[in-house]
Amino acid sequence: MEMGTGMDLGTFFVLVGGQLVAYLPTLIGLIVALILLVTRKGLHSTVRALGLWGFGLLLAAGLTSVLGTALIQVSMSTMALTPDHTMLAFGALGLVTGLMQATGLVLLALAIVRRAG
């Protein structure tokens, strides 16, 4: 199945798979953290919500980065992106995922502070 001129869907999945392998330890850690938060008894609902949102945002940022990078790589071939447009796309992806990660970390810090208080 063709995605455009020059790269097929299989190549896209190979790109995603290659990046997921590198992201796998973090992915497993985030999933374990989410499971621990969901199954932990006695947590205040605000602490649980902040933790779930924080870890969820970190997970979403990582997956967005993996998928976005693969999409940009495919677009470089299929849409013949110029180097300037490619750098802009990677910069925009980095900005979005960086903001997601920063927000997730702030939410986790708030959960820790709420728990300690």
N, C-alpha and C positions, 0 to 999 in steps of 0.2 A: 504494500500500500504506500503510495507516494504522498509525501507531505508537500512537495513542491518540486522544483527542478534541482536535482542534484543530491538529495538526501531522503532516505525512506524512514518510515516509522521505526523499523528495527534499529537503525542507527541512533535515533533519539533515545530508545530504551537502553541501548548499550551505554550512551553517555550518562543517562540517569543512574543506571546500575553501577557504573564505575565510581560515580560521586557518592552514591549511597554506601558503598563499601567503606569509604573514608569517614563517612558521617555515622556509621553504624554504632560505634561505642557511645557516642553522645546520644543517639536515638534510643538506645537501650537504657541508658541512665535516666533520660527524661521520662520514658515510659514507666520505669520502676518507681521514680519519684511520684508520678501521677497516681500510680496504683497505691503507694504507701499513703498518700494524702486521702484518697477515697476510702481506704479501708481502716484508717486510724480512728479509733474511738476517742471521744472526749475532747476533740478539737472544737474550738469556738467556730461558729459558722462563718464569721468574717475572716478568720485566719485561714480556714479551709478554702474559701472563695478566692482570697488573695493568692494563696499558693497555687491553686488550680489555674487561675488566670495567668500567673507568672510563668509556671512551667509550660502551660499551653501555648503561650506566646513564644517562648523559647523554642518549643517544638515546631510551631508554625513557621518561625523565622528560618530555622534550619532547612525545613522541607521546601520553603519558598526559594531559598538560596540554591538548593540542589536543582529544583525544576527550572528556575529562572536561568541559571547558568547553562543548562542543557538547551533551553529554548533560544538563548542568545547564540549559542554555538551553531544550532541548526539554522537560525536566521542569517548568520554570517555566510552560509553556503547557499541557502535557498533564495534569499532576498538580496544577495550581494551587498551586504552592509559595508559601508565605507569604514575605514579605521576610526574616524571621528565618531560616527554613529555607534560603532561597537563600544568604544570607550564610554560614550554617554550612557549607553544601555547598561553596561556593567556598573558605572557610577550610580545610576538611579537604583539599580537592584541593591547595591551595597548600602545606599542611604536608607532604603525602605527596610531591609533586613536589620540594619544597625539600629534603627529606631524601634523596631519590634523587640530586639534583644535588650536594648536599654530599658524599655518599658517593662519587659518581663522581669528584669533584675530589680528594678525599683519596686515592683509588686511583691517580689520575694522578700526584699528587705523590709517592706511594710508588714508582711506576714510575720517575720521574725520579731520585729519590734512589738507588734500587737501581742504575740505569744509571750514575750518576755514581760510585758507590762501588766 
